[in-house]
Amino acid sequence: MTTTLGRTAPRDLAAELPARLSLTSKTTLASQLDGAWWPYSRDLEAELPPLAAALEEPWGRITRVTVNPTRWPVVPRTVPVDGRRLHVGWFTEQDPDKLILLSYTVGRLDLLVIPPETEPAAAVRLMAAAAIPGSVLTAGVLMTNEAAIGRGIRDVPGQEVGWENEGGACMSPFGNPMDRRTLPLPGNGWR
């Protein structure tokens, strides 16, 4: 995996950097996702050519891409890739965190799109989770789970220390920290 110089890269730099990509291994297990892609920016014109080039050897020539426009400020109709045109479409019904690629050779590939501003540790977790063969987790579920993990660590200062000192975190079903005395244990009248 490569590292970035900043949270997002300018168009010229993004086009020169290799695609940050994690793919499932080729197995007979069907998955919701075929891997994950962590672009350097939200500029599809700059980001799609390196992605298509990285996928050409293992998956074949990518001919079409679909996205949900809520995550991309501009969705071009076509993007030039190696002297040809990659057709780009958008659908509001598509999961906003997923990119669908079509290839003559393989057919359809579904990739989790990790936002460019994602912290590296979170991106690594998401890339690994999206590349598990046979996983039934969708792009939306993976992103929601990561947001819950990240929110628990960032929003409550010292929560990690509390976890270590108390032997585990106690959370209500609504995501609020709870005191151990509120848990249903035999000694406090709950059965």
RAQUISUL-V634982 format. One line per field, one symbol per residue. ss: DSSP state (2 for helix, 1 for strand, 0 for the rest). psi: psi as a letter, one per 30 degrees, with the letter a starting at -180 (. if undefined). burial: # if it has 9 or more other C-alpha atoms within 8 Angstrom, else .. A space follows every 10 residues. Layout:
ss = ???
psi = ???
burial = ???
This chain:
ss = 0000000000 2222220000 1110000000 0000111100 0002222222 2222222220 0111111022 2000000111 1001111111 0000000111 1110001111 1111000002 2222222222 0000000022 2222222222 2222000022 2222220000 1000001002 2200022200 0
psi = klllfaelkl eeeeffklkj kkllljlfkk lelgalkjlf agjeeeeeee eeeefeeffl kkflkklkff fkekjlelkk jhglkkkklk kffkkfgkkk kkkeeeckkk kkjkkfgkke eeeeeeeeef gjkgkgklee eeeeeeeeee eeeefjkgee eeeeefglkk klfggkklkf ffkilefgfk .
burial = ......###. #..##..### ####...... ########## ########## ##.###..## #########. .#..#...## #...###### ##..###### ####.#..## ####.#.#.. .##..###.# ###.#.#.## .##..#...# .##.....#. .##....... #......... .......... .
